[in-house]
């Protein structure tokens, strides 16, 4: 059968290379429709003694309950989203599946070990060829036989009526014998068996030799894997992430045959490298959190511990009161206090929402929708002593109960991407970044907004950069990918020293508010994900608007009166042209009021010219100006469309015609 499959692939490649369409014959089973029935899954599967099954994604609780119905079972676990398999994908998938079994709370691991020991069950994982069939073959000691097939995987969702599935069955010897041959062909050619040792000890970093594929290599001595050239490699269960971890340690294919040879010695070397890398990751994890939000399952965990998403009302009230107390403390600042509170609330909304952005970006990528409305970078900058660092620490404390951050000298693109592969959910804070390091490292990091897309990662962290005034206005390609908060208020040195609000709030505030926020947001995000799937959707779902609505609702429930800066927001509040161009607008408006000699108004050519005083200052302003101003620069001069400038800057610009 493998020879036929190879010939089939050769023919497909020939047709693709030569533009030949159609004409290829596939094996089709002809069926007769008898009737439809309403059955429970137990009614469908009961009355038989043996089961032979091929499934992909599975609910382990369902697998355990299904096993109880049969005295003998064989199950092949495939990986539906894997479109091609190389060595690293095989090992990553198998380890991820076994890790999931070992961590399951339904006791499936112990049940599987018991059945393996007694010889009454065998479990296999895909190795070479991925079948797209979902087949359940049932056989009774009395000779009764049944084939169940269709779209349903081995889970409660599929067989419990929670989602639409195509499920059908056929009774009798003919259908059973045909599909049993199909099952055995897959089993013989393309699977590795899960051993008791794998379930008890398997861990990619420390026991890679216990993964089923490694066991096969040790048994056979050497295994040859054909390298596949297809690009559409997708993974579930974080397979891609583990695959990338393995990639640097994989042997290279032989040039002539395109086959990769892997031996037991190679497995040993990989194990040594991964043990070293795990130590490095453990050092990082001791400082940085793992906040995993499972939107579709309505649960979340922090550092492996499941979070209580039903916090007590008094705990939520305590957090709300302390948060509002903290925000109201900015009224003591000097400068644009109202603007500072508005900007800080906007930033807090995005900060709290950021763990959901990866999930939204993944769904947007899958359905070819715009990812820009789901930013995973934030920049908080402005004058010193504006409370930027303590503000970010407080937000993080509200989310996860701790406040880690990265020192600015450690910030590099490779360093941040390494952190994003380790840290999950909670934002990574880079504190006190200078303008030089921002331009050298942050710009390229932000522009590379494809992180996680290819691997369909849904739990990586956003990156928050804190900087002082030496970080100037940023370019448009950065602005549209980054939530920017520029503050223009602060305290004096002595006021900073006397202020106790920060210390009090950070000591007493908990995570109840954020746990309540997560619970409510999960339902919201589920609906937004469905909107992203719709082809006829006119607008991209505005998650920032919905997030602010959730925050406002919680604050209203636990506070008598909310200040004006606590309000519902929209995408426009973050990325509208007057928001992203705030520095340029303020600079031009102030210059017109205090230094009109810096302007030239040429009505006949419809031009407004502004002397910024220095080329670098002209560059800074130019970065924020929208396209409709048709702005261009000549040394320190900026030339703009006069009529469009009047609308944008909300100024008349009339002082005489030249």
Secondary structure, 3 states (H helix, E strand, C coil): CHHHHHHHHHHHHHHHHHCCCCCCCCCCCCCCCCCCCCCCHHHHHCCCCEEEEEECCCCHHHHHHHHCCCCEEEEEECCCCCCCCCHHHHHHHHHHHHHHHHHCCCCHHHHHHHHHHHCCEEEEEECCCCCCCCEEEEECCCCCEEEEEECCCCCHHHHCCCCCCCEEEEECHHHHHHHHHHHHHHHHHHEEECCHHHHHHCCCCCCHHHCHHHHHHHHHCEEEEECCCCCCCCCCCCHHHHHHHHHCCCCCCCCCCCEEEEEHHHHHHHHHHHHHHHHHHHHHHCCCCEEEEEHHHCEEEECCEECCCCCCHHHHHHHHHHHHHHHHHHHHCEECHHHHHHHHHHHHHHHHHHHHHHHHHHHHHHCCCCCCCCCCEEEEEECCCCCHHHHHHHHHHHHHCCCCCEEHHHCCHHHHHHHHCCCECCCEEEEEECHHHHHHHHHHHHHCCCCCCCCCCCCECCEEEEECCCCCCCCHHHHCCCEEEEECEECCHHHHHHCCHHHHHHHHCCCHHHHHHHHHHHHHHHHHHHHHHCCCCCCCCCHHHHHHHHHHHHHHHCCCCCCCCCCCCCCHHHHCHHHHCHHHHHHHHHHHHHCHHHEEEECCCCEEEEECCCHHHHHHHHCCCCHHHCCEEECCEEEEEHHHHHHHHCCCCCCCCC
